[in-house]
Amino acid sequence: MNGAIIELIAANAAFVGTHFLMSHPLRASMVKAMGNAGFQIAYSVVSLATLAWVYFAFTDAPPADLPGTGQIGWAIATLITLPVMVLYAGSMMGNPALPTPKAEEQARAEPKGVLKVTRHPMMWGFALWALSHMILFWSVRTMITAFAIAVLALIGAKFQDRKKQVLMGEAWAEWESKTSFWPRWGALPSAGALPWALGLIFFVFFSWLHLPIAGIPAGIWRWF
């Protein structure tokens, strides 16, 4: 196996593994030892360091060593990216999973917007973003990194449920009873005008940004 690929696997494992360790089994002891502010600083430093390792290992790995899925793959990936952006846009609206003083109040309210689709819209957005890249079958480096992001998002969402059950008790139990971990895609069309408007803007802008950043035209810009 190519040495750059081995390093990329190690970098992604470090990025995902440290996130899980610091967010769950090590969190309490780290907060006790460093205080909440110190923990946040340490968490940010480790996350940025391992993410930088992923970036540099990714750029060192072969860029396009798989056959790809052609125009059909690009069309499927583009279609997947639109709901990703709608989920991202709506995930910041009335979401009790976010660190906000209104979290308990939001958990006891009726789910609105993309929260009617899933209680983890941001996590599912990341997972679907990863899937859109894996469908392209473009390179081994992309498959490895996208898989790591999907694992981090979906297992992280499950861990988040457990953490919120402890922190919020009945309020989170009530929220879980009204929402779904798995997306209910039938609710996406009625997610609301604002998530859809912002999602469309994000979809157009970030797919355009793919060319100057990655050197590959993506989304609607692949055909226009």
N, C-alpha and C positions, 0 to 999 in steps of 0.2 A: 504494500500500500504506500502511496506517495507520502513523503514526510510532511508536506504541507497539509494534507488531508488529516493525518493523525493529529497534528497540532490544532487544526480547526475543531476536530471532535473534542479534544481536551479543553479548548477554550469555551466551547458551547456547554460542555459538562460543568465547567467551573462557573459559568454565568448562571445557568439554571440551578445548579446545586447550592451555590451560596445564597441565591434568592430564597430557596426553600428553607435552608438552614436558619438564616437570619430572620426570616418572617415567622417561623414557627418554633422548632425545638430550642433554638438559641436565643430567641428574642427576649424572654423574661430575664435570663441571666445577664445578657448584655445590657439591658435597661437598668438592671440593679447595679451593675458594675460601673456604668458610664453615665447613667441618667438618660432621660428621654432625648435631650438635645444631642448628647454624645453619641447615643445609638443612631440617631438619624444621620449624623455626620459620617459615622463609620459605615453605615449601610450604603450611603451615597458614594463614598470613596470606593468601597469594594465593588459596588455595582458598575460604576464608571470604569474602574480598572479592568474588570473582566469583560465589559462590553468593548473596551478599546482593544483588548486581546482578540476578541472575536473579529473585530473589524480588520485588524492587521493580518490575522491568520486567513480571513476570507479573501483579502486582496492578494495574498501570496498563493492561494490555491488556483488551479486551472479554471479559467472563466467560462468555458463552454465545451465541456467534454462529454455531453450526453446528446442523443439524437434529437431531442425535442419532440413536441406534439404538433408543430405546425400551426396553421391558421385556426384550426379547430380548437387547439389548446388555448391560443390567445383569446379567442372569442369566449370560451368558457371562463377563463380567468378574469376577463373584463366584466362579464356578467356577475361573477361572484363579488368583485370589488365594489360594486355599487351598494349592495346591502351592508358591506363592511363599513363604508363611510357613513351610512345612515345610522348604524349602531354606534359608531364612534361619536357622531354628533349628538345623538340623544342620550348617551351614557352620562353626560354631565348634568342632566336635568332631573331633579327630584330623586336622586339615587342614594338610598341609605347605606350602600356599601362604601361610599366615599367618606373620608374623615370630615364630618360636618356636625356642628352642634344640633342640627335639626334631624339627625339620622333616625332617632327613635320615632319622632313625629312622622317622618316620611315612611318608615316601615309600617306604621299603623294606618297609613292612608291607602287608598286604592291605587294600584299601579297605573301609570300613564305612559304614553309615548312608547319608546322602545322597550320599556320595562314590562310591557304587556307581552313582548316577544320572549324575553329571558331576563332574569334578575342579574345576569352577568353580561350585559351588552358589550362592554369594552373587551372583556376576555374572549368572547366569541368573535368579536371583530378581529382580534389578533390571530385567533385560530383559523378563521376563514382567509385572512390575508396570507397566512402561511400555506394554506391549502391551495390558494390561487397560484402561488409560486411553484409548489410541488407539481401541480397539474402540467405546467410548462415543460417539466422534465429537461431543464436547460443545462444544469451542471450538478456535479456531485456536491460541490460546496453549497449550492442553493438548497439542495435536498436536505443536507445535514442541518443547516442553520434554520430552515423553515420548520423542520421537524422539531427542533429544540424549542422554537418559539411556540409551536402548538402545544407541546408538552407543558411548558411553563404556564401558558394561558389556561388550559383546561384543568390540569391538576391543581394549579394555583387557585382556580375558582372553587374547586371542591374544598381545598384547605381554608379558603376564605369563609365558606359557609360554616365550617367547624369553629373558626375563630370568632365569627360574629354570634354564633349560638352561645358561646361563653360570655362574650362582652355585652350582648344586648338581650339575652334571655328570651322572654316571652315575645318581645317586640320582633325579634328576628324570626322566631317560630311562626308568628302571625304572617310575616312577610313571605316566608317560604311557602305557607299554605295558599297564598294568593298568586304566587309566581312560579315559574318553571326554570329549572336548570337548563334543560334542553330547549332549544328555540322552538317557538310556536310560530312558524313562518306565516301562517294565515293572518296573524295580527300585524305584520309589518306594514301592509298598505295603509292601515289606520293609525300608524305611529304618530301622525301629526304633521302639520305643514312645516313647522320650524326644523325638526330633525331631517325631513326630506329636503328642504331647501338648502340647509347647511351641508347635508350629505352630498347633494348634487354639486355644490360648489367645491367641496373637498375632492370629490371624484374627478372633476375636470382639472383642478389645480394640481393635485398630487400625481395624477397620471401624466400630466404635462411635465412635471418636475422630474419624472423618471428618466427622461432623456439626458438632461444636463448632469444629473447625479450618477446614473448608472450607465449612460451611453447607449441605452436601448429604448426605442420608442414603445410606449405601453398604452393600454386603454384605447380610447377612441383615437388617440394621436397615432396609433399604429396604422390607421387606414386613412387619416386625413392630414 
